[in-house]
Amino acid sequence: MPKEEGLDHSLKLLSEGYQFIMNRRHMFHSNIFETTLLAEKAICLTGKEAAEIFYDNEKFKRKGAAPKRLQKTLFGEGGVQAMDGEAHHHRKAMFMSLMTKKSLKEITVLTRKAWKNAALTWEREDEIVLYIEAKKILTQVACEWTGVPLSEDKVEKFAVQLGDMYESAAAIGLKHWKGRRSRSSVESWLEDLVEEVREEKLEVPIDKALYQFSMHRDLNGELLDKEIVAVELLNLLRPIVAISVYVCFSALAVHQYPEEAAKLHKGETASLQRFVQEVRRFYPFFPFTAARVKEDFTWNSYKFEKDTLTLLDLYGTNHHPEDWENPDRFEPDRFKTWDKSPFDFIPQGGGEYDIGHRCAGEWLTVDIMNVSLDFLVNDLEYDIPEQDLSFSMSQIPSLPESKMVMRVKGTGTATHSH
Ligand code: HEM
């Protein structure tokens, strides 16, 4: 297996960000190589064929794969991400049971309503920052959808706290600590709510996540610790708010690829969906995901030793030239002929939902993005003033530098200037 020499490459990972694995794929002409990260040997994989191996539960496990500092901010401790086998399957079912047609429909209705309400006030403002507004909108939507009670005056602060958890994912120093602080304060508030639900002091509809998670029983028939319920509720609330990053990239794509945006007519769900898929493929979000080798095995004559840290390149797989034609062009129509492989288009992980670690919220993400894109292109009239629309390939998560400043002229049938 090609091996990157040198003591440790963690700093290069921070500076090269989304392109760290891709750069070495070029250098080694290989979809697999070995490097050293956080003083530990790590195997990096990229591309469809390697993704298929990575999502084989016989070969990889998740226990001990995420670094501690990510658990303190992004993931939380004791959640579904680090579980394996039957226990993972059972916990994952708790998430997947929320993703019914009815409840996905409900969240799209809530999202559309929230965009409309928010936009009413935007005409009075000189400018709005789309990222900040989208975070507030999605915070409200996330709380309503999960049954978490949040009064209107708390929305702004909660949106910032939820943002802190994923915005600080790769941060060091102050930003990392801000992420930690926000996580622990929100977790303790959610723990109190879980107790109130269990003691029947807080009434929540039975089909809402707050109720379902509070009352969920593990494989031994025990209720989960309230700390774990809080972590899992945040595994819904936090990423729903993080969809605001994709909303910004959608708006950027509309601005930068007007000929593609012109194809997006109201109610034409197929073209909206293709545009959304291409936004998820094209723009950076999660750079890679991590696992550890479960038992020694050999693949394509490469030896994988038990417990070796292994990274799968998500961004690079979505841009892999062996799997995608002109991967660096924004072409939504490529999804007209995509064969729906679970391993080449993996912005939210690959493989299976129920027994694998593929993102529990992928359908929900696509639905929220569809509604949001439809609203932006077909309901909102706005200008994009001069601003810095560049986005970094090393800041994780990346975002247009200006966070998308807009001058809103009105709502109704939209015509926006580019
Ligand atoms: C904002 C867009 C999102 C992105 C880019 C994203 C990305 C991801 C990725 C890369 C993974 C890990 C896959 C792996 O390790 O193999 C993941 C897992 C997960 N995501 Fe998302 N996600 C998003 C939105 C959501 C939403 C909206 C929800 C819930 C409503 C959600 C809930 C989860 C959960 C619970 C897991 C853990 C699954 C498991 O370990 O079995 N995500 N997501």
Residues whose N, C-alpha, C, O or C-beta is under 5 A from the ligand:
A	BS01	HEM	V80 Q81 K92 N235 L236 P239 I240 A242 I243 F285 F286 T289 P347 Q348 G349 G350 G356 H357 R358 C359 A360 G361 L364 T365
